[in-house]
Amino acid sequence: MELFSDQFNGYLWQMVQGAYITLQLFAAGFTLALVLGTLIGIVTLSRNWLIQAVWKTYASIIMGVPSLLIIFLLYYGGSAMLSGLFGTDRSFDVTPFGAGVTALTIVYAAYVAELVHGAVMNLPKGQFEACSALAIGPVAAWRHVILPQLTRLALPGLVNIWMIVLKDTPLVSLAGLNDLVANAKIAAGATKEPFIFFIAASLFFIVFSALTLRLSARLEARFGRGLAEVKA
């Protein structure tokens, strides 16, 4: 196949569309996992035995099962689970994208929760005591005092989770989603040019990862400005 022919350009355009779907899946999955995981991480600070039991059960199951199995379970069994949950015989349509977002959210919310829980535990207790002494309400204390420090402590771990979620998005293609990797596979099979399309897909992830590392370095420098001044 000639480079930049109509056929070649058509497959490249399909890969661009697949890359857009990959970014949508990644953004939705990571954002929901971050929000849900942060809430779970804060809730698990409670010493209530029921909360701890539910958290340990959830974490042990989710962290011990491959993400691909969770995707398959939600995609192929999601309709039956929803029918049982709502007590109806109605059939629910579970799309590969919906199953992928839900699976990434469920799986990586556990890792975010563990990260947030550990970051809060590493904060000096004096921060909480100072907020109490100054009569700062819980919401204001978390918003203005705890969360900024929590973000600084959890940022390196969040960047790692960010990268892992990005690399796990192609797993959803096995459930039928036409993402970047799936379209690259289709193009490679149709044109018999696997290196061109697979390398192009690889470059997408490499460039995205490089931009992520550069951005995370700037964020770490920004959040660490106060510490640098204190040490100086």
C-alpha positions, 0 to 999 in steps of 0.5 A, a space after each residue: 500500500 502506498 503511503 498517503 494514498 486514499 486508503 492509507 489516509 482513511 485508516 489514519 483518520 480512523 486511528 485519529 477517531 480511535 484516539 479521541 475515543 481512547 482519550 474520552 474513556 481515559 478522562 471519564 474513567 480517571 476523573 470518576 475514579 479520582 472523585 470516588 476514590 477520594 471520597 472512599 479514602 476519607 470515609 475509610 478514616 472512620 474506625 467504624 468496624 462496618 466501614 472497615 469491613 466493607 472497605 477491606 472486602 472491596 479492596 481485597 477483591 478489586 485489587 486481586 482481580 485483573 481489570 480485564 475480568 472486571 471489564 468482561 464481567 460488566 460488559 457481558 453480565 452488566 445487563 443481568 446485574 442491572 435487571 436483578 438490581 431493579 427487579 425487572 425483566 427489562 433488558 439493559 443495553 451495556 455498551 463497551 464504552 459504558 462497561 469500560 468507564 465503569 470498570 476503570 472507575 471501580 478498579 482504580 477508585 480502590 487504588 486512589 482511596 488507598 493512596 488518599 487514606 495513606 496521605 491523610 495518615 501521613 499528615 501531622 496531627 497538629 494540622 487537625 488540632 490547629 484547625 480545631 483550636 482555631 474553630 475552623 469548621 470541618 468543610 473549611 478545614 478540609 478545603 483550605 488546610 487538609 486538601 492542599 497538603 494532601 494533594 502535594 503528598 498524593 501527587 506522585 502516586 496519582 501520576 502513577 495511577 494516571 499512567 496506569 489507567 491510560 495504559 489499561 484503556 486498550 483493554 476495553 477494545 477486547 470488549 468491542 470498543 473501537 479505540 485507538 488500539 482496535 483501529 490500529 489492529 484493523 488497519 494493520 490487518 487490512 493493509 499488511 503494514 503492522 509496523 506503521 500503524 502499531 508504531 503510530 499507536 505507540 507514539 500516541 501513548 509515548 507523547 501523552 506520557 511524556 507530556 504527563 511527566 512534564 506537567 507533573 514535574 511542574 505541579 510538584 514544583 508548584 506545590 513544593 514552593 512553600 517547603 523549598 522556602 522553609 528549607 532555605 
